[in-house]
Amino acid sequence: MGRVLIIGAGGVGQVVTHKCAQVPEVFEEITLASRTLDKVKNIASQINRPIRCEQVDADNVPELVKLINDVKPDVVINVALPYQDLHIMDACLETGVHYVDTANYEPRDEAKFCYRWQWEYQDRFKKAGLFALLGSGFDPGVTNVYTAYALKHHFDEIHELDIIDVNGGNHGYAFATNFNPEINIREVTAPCRHWEHGDFLETPAMSMKMQFECPEDVGTYTMYRLYHEELESIVKHIPTIKRAQFWMSFSDNYLKHLEVLQNVGMTSIEPVHFNGVDIIPLQFLKALLPDPASLGPRTKGKTCIGCNIKGIKDGKPREYYVYNICDHEECYREVKSQAISYTTGVPAMIGGMMIIKGLWKGEGVFNMEQMDPDPFMDALNTHGLPWKEIFR
Ligand code: NDP
């Protein structure tokens, strides 16, 4: 049916490649390209189907254009880093190919999550008749689709949204991050912003917490409120929302290490001159920490990510929780990755599948909640991320 070009051979890229390979009737030809060819080949070697392997610097638009023209994909799935988003979008525009990613663009020198840069591509994608699907991971991604599904089927108006991301997994290291450490630490050390009565309110990082009891005996976790990029698009597209917050679980151990690293300046993105070279402390820290892709075989436990939503249905107040539980060890058995990469890679594959199958169409730049949630929700059930609902 179609050809896909996946860019980025990291933890998420590995899952996307495995999951595309599991759906040969949609993804007839698969190319994986990344900066380091060995990593591409290593992923391809795990899969029982031919995967074309390419090396590319995704910050180099002419190089990307040459690759895309050669591969002729129907869709590019970008699972490199957020820094590459605009370059890959430029290359898709130049070659006339649809685009999917899982994280919004960030400039390297400023830890700022904001859709402005990518939304500015709206007119160019529209004029070219191309579809750019932003944030097709779990959060952003599935959380946006959950919210759109709730609005379509269970609410007349949504008033409150709490996105609750629990990782009850344990990898046994004193300190490691479950996805790219640089991106992860930039995210959790940024000031918190949440939506309340028509505006984003800023509070210090990690200053607000709550206890959350997961369903199905996953456990009770301490959740910290932080800013997450889907809040920006969801409150724009669902304007009845009066309050929207994002919560993530962190272990005491993770927070203890993070506090010390922050206090000594190791999480800074300001260059430090050392022995004749400029070093960015956070990038150096990344080099010391375990590669997230290596956590797969050692992580045990479950993730539980969902949306708790309050609003009105037929004039009456309603509270609704929709969630997925994912087991780290089961993910590793299936695709040799832990659940954080798995829960991101499956929706990225589904985003590509929605486009190739023509179930989601658009001209311009779209966030997930703008699309019909139903075919995506069905695909989650059949491709490894089944969801459940609780009416409270
Ligand atoms: P990794 O760091 O494991 O992988 C990123 C990959 O991109 C690496 O293989 C890296 O190459 C490659 N890459 C980086 N720069 C370039 C470049 N200039 N050209 C070509 N390839 C490049 O990250 P993850 O797999 O953990 O994360 C991938 C993306 O998924 C990130 O954008 C992350 O923010 C996003 N994400 C989204 C989530 C969601 O739920 N929406 C959750 C988790 C992650 P090399 O190996 O050579 O360094």
Residues whose N, C-alpha, C, O or C-beta is under 5 A from the ligand:
A	BS01	NDP	G8 A9 G10 G11 V12 G13 S34 R35 T36 K39 V56 D57 A58 D59 V79 A80 L81 P82 T102 A103 G137 F138 D139 P140 G141 F179 N180 I183 I340 T344
